[in-house]
């Protein structure tokens, strides 16, 4: 038992296969995100995401109508003070 030779090759093969699968899944997930972003034509509340109604912030499209409504609501509730 002391001089027994252990073959680690199958272990290394499984590790390499898992690494390849992880890399492949990572590539596929980034592709899916880009496809969703292209297909999205309306915001959560149904406003059209046209160039006139959208501005970019940190690589995200934001609906100007919804943003304006949110800030007006926060002003009414006293969360934002306007001087």
mmCIF file of the N, C-alpha and C atoms, coordinates in Angstrom:
data_MODEL
# 
_entry.id   MODEL 
# 
loop_
_atom_site.group_PDB 
_atom_site.id 
_atom_site.type_symbol 
_atom_site.label_atom_id 
_atom_site.label_alt_id 
_atom_site.label_comp_id 
_atom_site.label_asym_id 
_atom_site.label_entity_id 
_atom_site.label_seq_id 
_atom_site.pdbx_PDB_ins_code 
_atom_site.Cartn_x 
_atom_site.Cartn_y 
_atom_site.Cartn_z 
_atom_site.occupancy 
_atom_site.B_iso_or_equiv 
_atom_site.pdbx_formal_charge 
_atom_site.auth_seq_id 
_atom_site.auth_comp_id 
_atom_site.auth_asym_id 
_atom_site.auth_atom_id 
_atom_site.pdbx_PDB_model_num 
ATOM 1   N N  . UNK A 1 1  ? 0.808   -1.202 0.000   1.00 0.00 ? 1  UNK A N  1 
ATOM 2   C CA . UNK A 1 1  ? 0.000   0.000  0.000   1.00 0.00 ? 1  UNK A CA 1 
ATOM 3   C C  . UNK A 1 1  ? 0.852   1.268  0.000   1.00 0.00 ? 1  UNK A C  1 
ATOM 4   N N  . UNK A 1 2  ? 2.041   1.251  0.625   1.00 0.00 ? 2  UNK A N  1 
ATOM 5   C CA . UNK A 1 2  ? 2.867   2.437  0.695   1.00 0.00 ? 2  UNK A CA 1 
ATOM 6   C C  . UNK A 1 2  ? 3.383   2.853  -0.675  1.00 0.00 ? 2  UNK A C  1 
ATOM 7   N N  . UNK A 1 3  ? 3.752   1.953  -1.514  1.00 0.00 ? 3  UNK A N  1 
ATOM 8   C CA . UNK A 1 3  ? 4.342   2.259  -2.805  1.00 0.00 ? 3  UNK A CA 1 
ATOM 9   C C  . UNK A 1 3  ? 3.309   2.258  -3.935  1.00 0.00 ? 3  UNK A C  1 
ATOM 10  N N  . UNK A 1 4  ? 2.067   2.437  -3.607  1.00 0.00 ? 4  UNK A N  1 
ATOM 11  C CA . UNK A 1 4  ? 1.000   2.406  -4.612  1.00 0.00 ? 4  UNK A CA 1 
ATOM 12  C C  . UNK A 1 4  ? 1.045   3.686  -5.449  1.00 0.00 ? 4  UNK A C  1 
ATOM 13  N N  . UNK A 1 5  ? 0.898   3.549  -6.748  1.00 0.00 ? 5  UNK A N  1 
ATOM 14  C CA . UNK A 1 5  ? 0.923   4.689  -7.664  1.00 0.00 ? 5  UNK A CA 1 
ATOM 15  C C  . UNK A 1 5  ? -0.525  5.107  -7.933  1.00 0.00 ? 5  UNK A C  1 
ATOM 16  N N  . UNK A 1 6  ? -0.788  6.383  -7.741  1.00 0.00 ? 6  UNK A N  1 
ATOM 17  C CA . UNK A 1 6  ? -2.141  6.910  -7.953  1.00 0.00 ? 6  UNK A CA 1 
ATOM 18  C C  . UNK A 1 6  ? -2.165  7.619  -9.304  1.00 0.00 ? 6  UNK A C  1 
ATOM 19  N N  . UNK A 1 7  ? -3.146  7.293  -10.088 1.00 0.00 ? 7  UNK A N  1 
ATOM 20  C CA . UNK A 1 7  ? -3.295  7.906  -11.411 1.00 0.00 ? 7  UNK A CA 1 
ATOM 21  C C  . UNK A 1 7  ? -4.254  9.097  -11.293 1.00 0.00 ? 7  UNK A C  1 
ATOM 22  N N  . UNK A 1 8  ? -3.731  10.311 -11.417 1.00 0.00 ? 8  UNK A N  1 
ATOM 23  C CA . UNK A 1 8  ? -4.543  11.518 -11.297 1.00 0.00 ? 8  UNK A CA 1 
ATOM 24  C C  . UNK A 1 8  ? -5.076  12.011 -12.641 1.00 0.00 ? 8  UNK A C  1 
ATOM 25  N N  . UNK A 1 9  ? -4.732  11.357 -13.711 1.00 0.00 ? 9  UNK A N  1 
ATOM 26  C CA . UNK A 1 9  ? -5.144  11.830 -15.031 1.00 0.00 ? 9  UNK A CA 1 
ATOM 27  C C  . UNK A 1 9  ? -6.668  11.944 -15.175 1.00 0.00 ? 9  UNK A C  1 
ATOM 28  N N  . UNK A 1 10 ? -7.471  10.960 -14.738 1.00 0.00 ? 10 UNK A N  1 
ATOM 29  C CA . UNK A 1 10 ? -8.931  11.136 -14.852 1.00 0.00 ? 10 UNK A CA 1 
ATOM 30  C C  . UNK A 1 10 ? -9.443  12.344 -14.067 1.00 0.00 ? 10 UNK A C  1 
ATOM 31  N N  . UNK A 1 11 ? -8.839  12.630 -12.926 1.00 0.00 ? 11 UNK A N  1 
ATOM 32  C CA . UNK A 1 11 ? -9.249  13.792 -12.129 1.00 0.00 ? 11 UNK A CA 1 
ATOM 33  C C  . UNK A 1 11 ? -8.951  15.074 -12.891 1.00 0.00 ? 11 UNK A C  1 
ATOM 34  N N  . UNK A 1 12 ? -7.752  15.162 -13.470 1.00 0.00 ? 12 UNK A N  1 
ATOM 35  C CA . UNK A 1 12 ? -7.385  16.352 -14.225 1.00 0.00 ? 12 UNK A CA 1 
ATOM 36  C C  . UNK A 1 12 ? -8.261  16.514 -15.471 1.00 0.00 ? 12 UNK A C  1 
ATOM 37  N N  . UNK A 1 13 ? -8.637  15.409 -16.095 1.00 0.00 ? 13 UNK A N  1 
ATOM 38  C CA . UNK A 1 13 ? -9.518  15.485 -17.258 1.00 0.00 ? 13 UNK A CA 1 
ATOM 39  C C  . UNK A 1 13 ? -10.881 16.047 -16.872 1.00 0.00 ? 13 UNK A C  1 
ATOM 40  N N  . UNK A 1 14 ? -11.421 15.592 -15.732 1.00 0.00 ? 14 UNK A N  1 
ATOM 41  C CA . UNK A 1 14 ? -12.719 16.113 -15.274 1.00 0.00 ? 14 UNK A CA 1 
ATOM 42  C C  . UNK A 1 14 ? -12.627 17.599 -14.936 1.00 0.00 ? 14 UNK A C  1 
ATOM 43  N N  . UNK A 1 15 ? -11.523 17.994 -14.307 1.00 0.00 ? 15 UNK A N  1 
ATOM 44  C CA . UNK A 1 15 ? -11.332 19.405 -13.972 1.00 0.00 ? 15 UNK A CA 1 
ATOM 45  C C  . UNK A 1 15 ? -11.255 20.265 -15.234 1.00 0.00 ? 15 UNK A C  1 
ATOM 46  N N  . UNK A 1 16 ? -10.546 19.783 -16.228 1.00 0.00 ? 16 UNK A N  1 
ATOM 47  C CA . UNK A 1 16 ? -10.423 20.522 -17.482 1.00 0.00 ? 16 UNK A CA 1 
ATOM 48  C C  . UNK A 1 16 ? -11.773 20.608 -18.193 1.00 0.00 ? 16 UNK A C  1 
ATOM 49  N N  . UNK A 1 17 ? -12.527 19.534 -18.170 1.00 0.00 ? 17 UNK A N  1 
ATOM 50  C CA . UNK A 1 17 ? -13.849 19.530 -18.805 1.00 0.00 ? 17 UNK A CA 1 
ATOM 51  C C  . UNK A 1 17 ? -14.777 20.524 -18.111 1.00 0.00 ? 17 UNK A C  1 
ATOM 52  N N  . UNK A 1 18 ? -14.741 20.553 -16.791 1.00 0.00 ? 18 UNK A N  1 
ATOM 53  C CA . UNK A 1 18 ? -15.576 21.514 -16.049 1.00 0.00 ? 18 UNK A CA 1 
ATOM 54  C C  . UNK A 1 18 ? -15.177 22.946 -16.377 1.00 0.00 ? 18 UNK A C  1 
ATOM 55  N N  . UNK A 1 19 ? -13.886 23.205 -16.498 1.00 0.00 ? 19 UNK A N  1 
ATOM 56  C CA . UNK A 1 19 ? -13.414 24.551 -16.838 1.00 0.00 ? 19 UNK A CA 1 
ATOM 57  C C  . UNK A 1 19 ? -13.893 24.948 -18.230 1.00 0.00 ? 19 UNK A C  1 
ATOM 58  N N  . UNK A 1 20 ? -13.837 24.020 -19.170 1.00 0.00 ? 20 UNK A N  1 
ATOM 59  C CA . UNK A 1 20 ? -14.332 24.310 -20.519 1.00 0.00 ? 20 UNK A CA 1 
ATOM 60  C C  . UNK A 1 20 ? -15.829 24.595 -20.501 1.00 0.00 ? 20 UNK A C  1 
ATOM 61  N N  . UNK A 1 21 ? -16.592 23.814 -19.736 1.00 0.00 ? 21 UNK A N  1 
ATOM 62  C CA . UNK A 1 21 ? -18.039 24.038 -19.653 1.00 0.00 ? 21 UNK A CA 1 
ATOM 63  C C  . UNK A 1 21 ? -18.360 25.390 -19.018 1.00 0.00 ? 21 UNK A C  1 
ATOM 64  N N  . UNK A 1 22 ? -17.624 25.740 -17.952 1.00 0.00 ? 22 UNK A N  1 
ATOM 65  C CA . UNK A 1 22 ? -17.858 27.042 -17.315 1.00 0.00 ? 22 UNK A CA 1 
ATOM 66  C C  . UNK A 1 22 ? -17.590 28.187 -18.292 1.00 0.00 ? 22 UNK A C  1 
ATOM 67  N N  . UNK A 1 23 ? -16.502 28.086 -19.044 1.00 0.00 ? 23 UNK A N  1 
ATOM 68  C CA . UNK A 1 23 ? -16.168 29.127 -20.017 1.00 0.00 ? 23 UNK A CA 1 
ATOM 69  C C  . UNK A 1 23 ? -17.238 29.219 -21.095 1.00 0.00 ? 23 UNK A C  1 
ATOM 70  N N  . UNK A 1 24 ? -17.735 28.089 -21.534 1.00 0.00 ? 24 UNK A N  1 
ATOM 71  C CA . UNK A 1 24 ? -18.778 28.075 -22.567 1.00 0.00 ? 24 UNK A CA 1 
ATOM 72  C C  . UNK A 1 24 ? -20.072 28.695 -22.047 1.00 0.00 ? 24 UNK A C  1 
ATOM 73  N N  . UNK A 1 25 ? -20.456 28.350 -20.826 1.00 0.00 ? 25 UNK A N  1 
ATOM 74  C CA . UNK A 1 25 ? -21.665 28.931 -20.234 1.00 0.00 ? 25 UNK A CA 1 
ATOM 75  C C  . UNK A 1 25 ? -21.523 30.434 -20.058 1.00 0.00 ? 25 UNK A C  1 
ATOM 76  N N  . UNK A 1 26 ? -20.348 30.883 -19.690 1.00 0.00 ? 26 UNK A N  1 
ATOM 77  C CA . UNK A 1 26 ? -20.116 32.313 -19.521 1.00 0.00 ? 26 UNK A CA 1 
ATOM 78  C C  . UNK A 1 26 ? -20.285 33.042 -20.846 1.00 0.00 ? 26 UNK A C  1 
ATOM 79  N N  . UNK A 1 27 ? -19.733 32.466 -21.917 1.00 0.00 ? 27 UNK A N  1 
ATOM 80  C CA . UNK A 1 27 ? -19.890 33.081 -23.238 1.00 0.00 ? 27 UNK A CA 1 
ATOM 81  C C  . UNK A 1 27 ? -21.354 33.108 -23.655 1.00 0.00 ? 27 UNK A C  1 
ATOM 82  N N  . UNK A 1 28 ? -22.075 32.023 -23.419 1.00 0.00 ? 28 UNK A N  1 
ATOM 83  C CA . UNK A 1 28 ? -23.480 31.963 -23.807 1.00 0.00 ? 28 UNK A CA 1 
ATOM 84  C C  . UNK A 1 28 ? -24.331 32.938 -23.012 1.00 0.00 ? 28 UNK A C  1 
ATOM 85  N N  . UNK A 1 29 ? -24.046 33.105 -21.730 1.00 0.00 ? 29 UNK A N  1 
ATOM 86  C CA . UNK A 1 29 ? -24.852 34.009 -20.916 1.00 0.00 ? 29 UNK A CA 1 
ATOM 87  C C  . UNK A 1 29 ? -24.678 35.450 -21.367 1.00 0.00 ? 29 UNK A C  1 
ATOM 88  N N  . UNK A 1 30 ? -23.473 35.861 -21.785 1.00 0.00 ? 30 UNK A N  1 
ATOM 89  C CA . UNK A 1 30 ? -23.288 37.232 -22.253 1.00 0.00 ? 30 UNK A CA 1 
ATOM 90  C C  . UNK A 1 30 ? -24.015 37.444 -23.570 1.00 0.00 ? 30 UNK A C  1 
ATOM 91  N N  . UNK A 1 31 ? -24.087 36.431 -24.402 1.00 0.00 ? 31 UNK A N  1 
ATOM 92  C CA . UNK A 1 31 ? -24.803 36.550 -25.666 1.00 0.00 ? 31 UNK A CA 1 
ATOM 93  C C  . UNK A 1 31 ? -26.291 36.731 -25.394 1.00 0.00 ? 31 UNK A C  1 
ATOM 94  N N  . UNK A 1 32 ? -26.845 35.993 -24.449 1.00 0.00 ? 32 UNK A N  1 
ATOM 95  C CA . UNK A 1 32 ? -28.274 36.102 -24.131 1.00 0.00 ? 32 UNK A CA 1 
ATOM 96  C C  . UNK A 1 32 ? -28.627 37.493 -23.642 1.00 0.00 ? 32 UNK A C  1 
ATOM 97  N N  . UNK A 1 33 ? -27.776 38.094 -22.826 1.00 0.00 ? 33 UNK A N  1 
ATOM 98  C CA . UNK A 1 33 ? -28.051 39.425 -22.308 1.00 0.00 ? 33 UNK A CA 1 
ATOM 99  C C  . UNK A 1 33 ? -28.117 40.423 -23.450 1.00 0.00 ? 33 UNK A C  1 
ATOM 100 N N  . UNK A 1 34 ? -27.201 40.324 -24.388 1.00 0.00 ? 34 UNK A N  1 
ATOM 101 C CA . UNK A 1 34 ? -27.195 41.255 -25.504 1.00 0.00 ? 34 UNK A CA 1 
ATOM 102 C C  . UNK A 1 34 ? -28.448 41.084 -26.351 1.00 0.00 ? 34 UNK A C  1 
ATOM 103 N N  . UNK A 1 35 ? -28.904 39.875 -26.546 1.00 0.00 ? 35 UNK A N  1 
ATOM 104 C CA . UNK A 1 35 ? -30.106 39.632 -27.341 1.00 0.00 ? 35 UNK A CA 1 
ATOM 105 C C  . UNK A 1 35 ? -31.319 40.218 -26.645 1.00 0.00 ? 35 UNK A C  1 
ATOM 106 N N  . UNK A 1 36 ? -31.440 40.037 -25.334 1.00 0.00 ? 36 UNK A N  1 
ATOM 107 C CA . UNK A 1 36 ? -32.573 40.602 -24.604 1.00 0.00 ? 36 UNK A CA 1 
ATOM 108 C C  . UNK A 1 36 ? -32.583 42.116 -24.718 1.00 0.00 ? 36 UNK A C  1 
ATOM 109 N N  . UNK A 1 37 ? -31.423 42.740 -24.624 1.00 0.00 ? 37 UNK A N  1 
ATOM 110 C CA . UNK A 1 37 ? -31.350 44.189 -24.668 1.00 0.00 ? 37 UNK A CA 1 
ATOM 111 C C  . UNK A 1 37 ? -31.801 44.714 -26.030 1.00 0.00 ? 37 UNK A C  1 
ATOM 112 N N  . UNK A 1 38 ? -31.494 44.003 -27.067 1.00 0.00 ? 38 UNK A N  1 
ATOM 113 C CA . UNK A 1 38 ? -31.881 44.431 -28.405 1.00 0.00 ? 38 UNK A CA 1 
ATOM 114 C C  . UNK A 1 38 ? -33.377 44.255 -28.614 1.00 0.00 ? 38 UNK A C  1 
ATOM 115 N N  . UNK A 1 39 ? -33.945 43.180 -28.113 1.00 0.00 ? 39 UNK A N  1 
ATOM 116 C CA . UNK A 1 39 ? -35.352 42.894 -28.340 1.00 0.00 ? 39 UNK A CA 1 
ATOM 117 C C  . UNK A 1 39 ? -36.286 43.799 -27.538 1.00 0.00 ? 39 UNK A C  1 
ATOM 118 N N  . UNK A 1 40 ? -35.823 44.367 -26.426 1.00 0.00 ? 40 UNK A N  1 
ATOM 119 C CA . UNK A 1 40 ? -36.687 45.146 -25.559 1.00 0.00 ? 40 UNK A CA 1 
ATOM 120 C C  . UNK A 1 40 ? -37.089 46.448 -26.251 1.00 0.00 ? 40 UNK A C  1 
ATOM 121 N N  . UNK A 1 41 ? -38.391 46.641 -26.456 1.00 0.00 ? 41 UNK A N  1 
ATOM 122 C CA . UNK A 1 41 ? -38.866 47.835 -27.154 1.00 0.00 ? 41 UNK A CA 1 
ATOM 123 C C  . UNK A 1 41 ? -39.682 48.745 -26.259 1.00 0.00 ? 41 UNK A C  1 
ATOM 124 N N  . UNK A 1 42 ? -40.124 48.251 -25.095 1.00 0.00 ? 42 UNK A N  1 
ATOM 125 C CA . UNK A 1 42 ? -40.923 49.053 -24.175 1.00 0.00 ? 42 UNK A CA 1 
ATOM 126 C C  . UNK A 1 42 ? -40.401 48.878 -22.753 1.00 0.00 ? 42 UNK A C  1 
ATOM 127 N N  . UNK A 1 43 ? -40.601 49.897 -21.928 1.00 0.00 ? 43 UNK A N  1 
ATOM 128 C CA . UNK A 1 43 ? -40.168 49.809 -20.536 1.00 0.00 ? 43 UNK A CA 1 
ATOM 129 C C  . UNK A 1 43 ? -41.168 48.953 -19.752 1.00 0.00 ? 43 UNK A C  1 
ATOM 130 N N  . UNK A 1 44 ? -40.911 48.820 -18.466 1.00 0.00 ? 44 UNK A N  1 
ATOM 131 C CA . UNK A 1 44 ? -41.746 48.001 -17.596 1.00 0.00 ? 44 UNK A CA 1 
ATOM 132 C C  . UNK A 1 44 ? -43.192 48.488 -17.577 1.00 0.00 ? 44 UNK A C  1 
ATOM 133 N N  . UNK A 1 45 ? -43.390 49.794 -17.720 1.00 0.00 ? 45 UNK A N  1 
ATOM 134 C CA . UNK A 1 45 ? -44.742 50.364 -17.634 1.00 0.00 ? 45 UNK A CA 1 
ATOM 135 C C  . UNK A 1 45 ? -45.359 50.616 -19.008 1.00 0.00 ? 45 UNK A C  1 
ATOM 136 N N  . UNK A 1 46 ? -44.728 50.148 -20.079 1.00 0.00 ? 46 UNK A N  1 
ATOM 137 C CA . UNK A 1 46 ? -45.333 50.184 -21.408 1.00 0.00 ? 46 UNK A CA 1 
ATOM 138 C C  . UNK A 1 46 ? -44.951 51.366 -22.275 1.00 0.00 ? 46 UNK A C  1 
ATOM 139 N N  . UNK A 1 47 ? -44.050 52.218 -21.825 1.00 0.00 ? 47 UNK A N  1 
ATOM 140 C CA . UNK A 1 47 ? -43.624 53.338 -22.661 1.00 0.00 ? 47 UNK A CA 1 
ATOM 141 C C  . UNK A 1 47 ? -42.633 52.842 -23.706 1.00 0.00 ? 47 UNK A C  1 
ATOM 142 N N  . UNK A 1 48 ? -42.758 53.388 -24.916 1.00 0.00 ? 48 UNK A N  1 
ATOM 143 C CA . UNK A 1 48 ? -41.863 52.978 -26.000 1.00 0.00 ? 48 UNK A CA 1 
ATOM 144 C C  . UNK A 1 48 ? -40.440 53.451 -25.722 1.00 0.00 ? 48 UNK A C  1 
ATOM 145 N N  . UNK A 1 49 ? -39.480 52.582 -25.938 1.00 0.00 ? 49 UNK A N  1 
ATOM 146 C CA . UNK A 1 49 ? -38.078 52.930 -25.744 1.00 0.00 ? 49 UNK A CA 1 
ATOM 147 C C  . UNK A 1 49 ? -37.496 53.447 -27.062 1.00 0.00 ? 49 UNK A C  1 
ATOM 148 N N  . UNK A 1 50 ? -37.886 54.672 -27.390 1.00 0.00 ? 50 UNK A N  1 
ATOM 149 C CA . UNK A 1 50 ? -37.389 55.323 -28.598 1.00 0.00 ? 50 UNK A CA 1 
ATOM 150 C C  . UNK A 1 50 ? -36.193 56.204 -28.222 1.00 0.00 ? 50 UNK A C  1 
ATOM 151 N N  . UNK A 1 51 ? -35.390 56.620 -29.196 1.00 0.00 ? 51 UNK A N  1 
ATOM 152 C CA . UNK A 1 51 ? -34.238 57.485 -28.869 1.00 0.00 ? 51 UNK A CA 1 
ATOM 153 C C  . UNK A 1 51 ? -34.641 58.791 -28.164 1.00 0.00 ? 51 UNK A C  1 
ATOM 154 N N  . UNK A 1 52 ? -35.835 59.299 -28.438 1.00 0.00 ? 52 UNK A N  1 
ATOM 155 C CA . UNK A 1 52 ? -36.289 60.540 -27.801 1.00 0.00 ? 52 UNK A CA 1 
ATOM 156 C C  . UNK A 1 52 ? -36.684 60.302 -26.337 1.00 0.00 ? 52 UNK A C  1 
ATOM 157 N N  . UNK A 1 53 ? -37.070 59.076 -25.983 1.00 0.00 ? 53 UNK A N  1 
ATOM 158 C CA . UNK A 1 53 ? -37.589 58.773 -24.654 1.00 0.00 ? 53 UNK A CA 1 
ATOM 159 C C  . UNK A 1 53 ? -36.583 58.016 -23.784 1.00 0.00 ? 53 UNK A C  1 
ATOM 160 N N  . UNK A 1 54 ? -35.362 57.834 -24.258 1.00 0.00 ? 54 UNK A N  1 
ATOM 161 C CA . UNK A 1 54 ? -34.399 57.006 -23.530 1.00 0.00 ? 54 UNK A CA 1 
ATOM 162 C C  . UNK A 1 54 ? -33.105 57.773 -23.335 1.00 0.00 ? 54 UNK A C  1 
ATOM 163 N N  . UNK A 1 55 ? -32.516 57.594 -22.157 1.00 0.00 ? 55 UNK A N  1 
ATOM 164 C CA . UNK A 1 55 ? -31.141 58.041 -21.977 1.00 0.00 ? 55 UNK A CA 1 
ATOM 165 C C  . UNK A 1 55 ? -30.342 56.915 -21.355 1.00 0.00 ? 55 UNK A C  1 
ATOM 166 N N  . UNK A 1 56 ? -29.045 56.919 -21.633 1.00 0.00 ? 56 UNK A N  1 
ATOM 167 C CA . UNK A 1 56 ? -28.167 55.855 -21.151 1.00 0.00 ? 56 UNK A CA 1 
ATOM 168 C C  . UNK A 1 56 ? -27.508 56.268 -19.849 1.00 0.00 ? 56 UNK A C  1 
ATOM 169 N N  . UNK A 1 57 ? -27.472 55.351 -18.914 1.00 0.00 ? 57 UNK A N  1 
ATOM 170 C CA . UNK A 1 57 ? -26.788 55.559 -17.650 1.00 0.00 ? 57 UNK A CA 1 
ATOM 171 C C  . UNK A 1 57 ? -26.122 54.252 -17.267 1.00 0.00 ? 57 UNK A C  1 
ATOM 172 N N  . UNK A 1 58 ? -24.810 54.246 -17.175 1.00 0.00 ? 58 UNK A N  1 
ATOM 173 C CA . UNK A 1 58 ? -24.016 53.072 -16.844 1.00 0.00 ? 58 UNK A CA 1 
ATOM 174 C C  . UNK A 1 58 ? -24.390 51.871 -17.711 1.00 0.00 ? 58 UNK A C  1 
ATOM 175 N N  . UNK A 1 59 ? -24.448 52.115 -19.017 1.00 0.00 ? 59 UNK A N  1 
ATOM 176 C CA . UNK A 1 59 ? -24.723 51.068 -20.005 1.00 0.00 ? 59 UNK A CA 1 
ATOM 177 C C  . UNK A 1 59 ? -26.125 50.478 -19.863 1.00 0.00 ? 59 UNK A C  1 
ATOM 178 N N  . UNK A 1 60 ? -27.070 51.257 -19.326 1.00 0.00 ? 60 UNK A N  1 
ATOM 179 C CA . UNK A 1 60 ? -28.455 50.818 -19.164 1.00 0.00 ? 60 UNK A CA 1 
ATOM 180 C C  . UNK A 1 60 ? -29.372 51.877 -19.768 1.00 0.00 ? 60 UNK A C  1 
ATOM 181 N N  . UNK A 1 61 ? -30.393 51.430 -20.477 1.00 0.00 ? 61 UNK A N  1 
ATOM 182 C CA . UNK A 1 61 ? -31.366 52.357 -21.033 1.00 0.00 ? 61 UNK A CA 1 
ATOM 183 C C  . UNK A 1 61 ? -32.434 52.655 -19.987 1.00 0.00 ? 61 UNK A C  1 
ATOM 184 N N  . UNK A 1 62 ? -32.745 53.950 -19.798 1.00 0.00 ? 62 UNK A N  1 
ATOM 185 C CA . UNK A 1 62 ? -33.738 54.356 -18.811 1.00 0.00 ? 62 UNK A CA 1 
ATOM 186 C C  . UNK A 1 62 ? -34.799 55.198 -19.508 1.00 0.00 ? 62 UNK A C  1 
ATOM 187 N N  . UNK A 1 63 ? -36.055 54.881 -19.209 1.00 0.00 ? 63 UNK A N  1 
ATOM 188 C CA . UNK A 1 63 ? -37.196 55.596 -19.785 1.00 0.00 ? 63 UNK A CA 1 
ATOM 189 C C  . UNK A 1 63 ? -37.308 56.973 -19.119 1.00 0.00 ? 63 UNK A C  1 
ATOM 190 N N  . UNK A 1 64 ? -37.316 58.038 -19.909 1.00 0.00 ? 64 UNK A N  1 
ATOM 191 C CA . UNK A 1 64 ? -37.380 59.396 -19.368 1.00 0.00 ? 64 UNK A CA 1 
ATOM 192 C C  . UNK A 1 64 ? -38.731 59.666 -18.698 1.00 0.00 ? 64 UNK A C  1 
ATOM 193 N N  . UNK A 1 65 ? -39.810 59.137 -19.250 1.00 0.00 ? 65 UNK A N  1 
ATOM 194 C CA . UNK A 1 65 ? -41.141 59.363 -18.685 1.00 0.00 ? 65 UNK A CA 1 
ATOM 195 C C  . UNK A 1 65 ? -41.242 58.752 -17.284 1.00 0.00 ? 65 UNK A C  1 
ATOM 196 N N  . UNK A 1 66 ? -40.764 57.524 -17.136 1.00 0.00 ? 66 UNK A N  1 
ATOM 197 C CA . UNK A 1 66 ? -40.808 56.855 -15.826 1.00 0.00 ? 66 UNK A CA 1 
ATOM 198 C C  . UNK A 1 66 ? -39.893 57.561 -14.833 1.00 0.00 ? 66 UNK A C  1 
ATOM 199 N N  . UNK A 1 67 ? -38.717 57.987 -15.276 1.00 0.00 ? 67 UNK A N  1 
ATOM 200 C CA . UNK A 1 67 ? -37.774 58.676 -14.398 1.00 0.00 ? 67 UNK A CA 1 
ATOM 201 C C  . UNK A 1 67 ? -38.387 59.969 -13.886 1.00 0.00 ? 67 UNK A C  1 
ATOM 202 N N  . UNK A 1 68 ? -39.048 60.717 -14.764 1.00 0.00 ? 68 UNK A N  1 
ATOM 203 C CA . UNK A 1 68 ? -39.678 61.979 -14.366 1.00 0.00 ? 68 UNK A CA 1 
ATOM 204 C C  . UNK A 1 68 ? -40.794 61.718 -13.358 1.00 0.00 ? 68 UNK A C  1 
ATOM 205 N N  . UNK A 1 69 ? -41.594 60.689 -13.595 1.00 0.00 ? 69 UNK A N  1 
ATOM 206 C CA . UNK A 1 69 ? -42.686 60.356 -12.673 1.00 0.00 ? 69 UNK A CA 1 
ATOM 207 C C  . UNK A 1 69 ? -42.145 59.935 -11.314 1.00 0.00 ? 69 UNK A C  1 
ATOM 208 N N  . UNK A 1 70 ? -41.052 59.161 -11.303 1.00 0.00 ? 70 UNK A N  1 
ATOM 209 C CA . UNK A 1 70 ? -40.458 58.742 -10.026 1.00 0.00 ? 70 UNK A CA 1 
ATOM 210 C C  . UNK A 1 70 ? -39.937 59.936 -9.244  1.00 0.00 ? 70 UNK A C  1 
ATOM 211 N N  . UNK A 1 71 ? -39.245 60.879 -9.939  1.00 0.00 ? 71 UNK A N  1 
ATOM 212 C CA . UNK A 1 71 ? -38.715 62.013 -9.197  1.00 0.00 ? 71 UNK A CA 1 
ATOM 213 C C  . UNK A 1 71 ? -39.826 62.926 -8.692  1.00 0.00 ? 71 UNK A C  1 
ATOM 214 N N  . UNK A 1 72 ? -40.911 63.096 -9.448  1.00 0.00 ? 72 UNK A N  1 
ATOM 215 C CA . UNK A 1 72 ? -42.032 63.917 -8.976  1.00 0.00 ? 72 UNK A CA 1 
ATOM 216 C C  . UNK A 1 72 ? -42.688 63.275 -7.762  1.00 0.00 ? 72 UNK A C  1 
ATOM 217 N N  . UNK A 1 73 ? -42.805 61.968 -7.764  1.00 0.00 ? 73 UNK A N  1 
ATOM 218 C CA . UNK A 1 73 ? -43.383 61.265 -6.624  1.00 0.00 ? 73 UNK A CA 1 
ATOM 219 C C  . UNK A 1 73 ? -42.498 61.438 -5.395  1.00 0.00 ? 73 UNK A C  1 
ATOM 220 N N  . UNK A 1 74 ? -41.181 61.348 -5.567  1.00 0.00 ? 74 UNK A N  1 
ATOM 221 C CA . UNK A 1 74 ? -40.269 61.502 -4.441  1.00 0.00 ? 74 UNK A CA 1 
ATOM 222 C C  . UNK A 1 74 ? -40.298 62.931 -3.905  1.00 0.00 ? 74 UNK A C  1 
ATOM 223 N N  . UNK A 1 75 ? -40.483 63.915 -4.774  1.00 0.00 ? 75 UNK A N  1 
ATOM 224 C CA . UNK A 1 75 ? -40.583 65.303 -4.331  1.00 0.00 ? 75 UNK A CA 1 
ATOM 225 C C  . UNK A 1 75 ? -41.857 65.482 -3.501  1.00 0.00 ? 75 UNK A C  1 
ATOM 226 N N  . UNK A 1 76 ? -42.978 64.922 -3.983  1.00 0.00 ? 76 UNK A N  1 
ATOM 227 C CA . UNK A 1 76 ? -44.246 65.037 -3.247  1.00 0.00 ? 76 UNK A CA 1 
ATOM 228 C C  . UNK A 1 76 ? -44.157 64.382 -1.873  1.00 0.00 ? 76 UNK A C  1 
ATOM 229 N N  . UNK A 1 77 ? -43.453 63.247 -1.808  1.00 0.00 ? 77 UNK A N  1 
ATOM 230 C CA . UNK A 1 77 ? -43.344 62.529 -0.538  1.00 0.00 ? 77 UNK A CA 1 
ATOM 231 C C  . UNK A 1 77 ? -42.287 63.127 0.386   1.00 0.00 ? 77 UNK A C  1 
ATOM 232 N N  . UNK A 1 78 ? -41.559 64.126 -0.078  1.00 0.00 ? 78 UNK A N  1 
ATOM 233 C CA . UNK A 1 78 ? -40.552 64.773 0.751   1.00 0.00 ? 78 UNK A CA 1 
ATOM 234 C C  . UNK A 1 78 ? -39.231 64.064 0.822   1.00 0.00 ? 78 UNK A C  1 
ATOM 235 N N  . UNK A 1 79 ? -39.025 63.070 -0.043  1.00 0.00 ? 79 UNK A N  1 
ATOM 236 C CA . UNK A 1 79 ? -37.747 62.353 -0.037  1.00 0.00 ? 79 UNK A CA 1 
ATOM 237 C C  . UNK A 1 79 ? -36.657 63.169 -0.704  1.00 0.00 ? 79 UNK A C  1 
ATOM 238 N N  . UNK A 1 80 ? -37.022 64.026 -1.654  1.00 0.00 ? 80 UNK A N  1 
ATOM 239 C CA . UNK A 1 80 ? -36.068 64.901 -2.332  1.00 0.00 ? 80 UNK A CA 1 
ATOM 240 C C  . UNK A 1 80 ? -36.515 66.333 -2.066  1.00 0.00 ? 80 UNK A C  1 
ATOM 241 N N  . UNK A 1 81 ? -35.590 67.170 -1.625  1.00 0.00 ? 81 UNK A N  1 
ATOM 242 C CA . UNK A 1 81 ? -35.911 68.559 -1.359  1.00 0.00 ? 81 UNK A CA 1 
ATOM 243 C C  . UNK A 1 81 ? -35.481 69.407 -2.542  1.00 0.00 ? 81 UNK A C  1 
ATOM 244 N N  . UNK A 1 82 ? -36.376 70.271 -2.993  1.00 0.00 ? 82 UNK A N  1 
ATOM 245 C CA . UNK A 1 82 ? -36.092 71.154 -4.116  1.00 0.00 ? 82 UNK A CA 1 
ATOM 246 C C  . UNK A 1 82 ? -36.057 72.579 -3.570  1.00 0.00 ? 82 UNK A C  1 
ATOM 247 N N  . UNK A 1 83 ? -34.963 73.294 -3.819  1.00 0.00 ? 83 UNK A N  1 
ATOM 248 C CA . UNK A 1 83 ? -34.825 74.664 -3.307  1.00 0.00 ? 83 UNK A CA 1 
ATOM 249 C C  . UNK A 1 83 ? -35.021 75.655 -4.397  1.00 0.00 ? 83 UNK A C  1 
# 
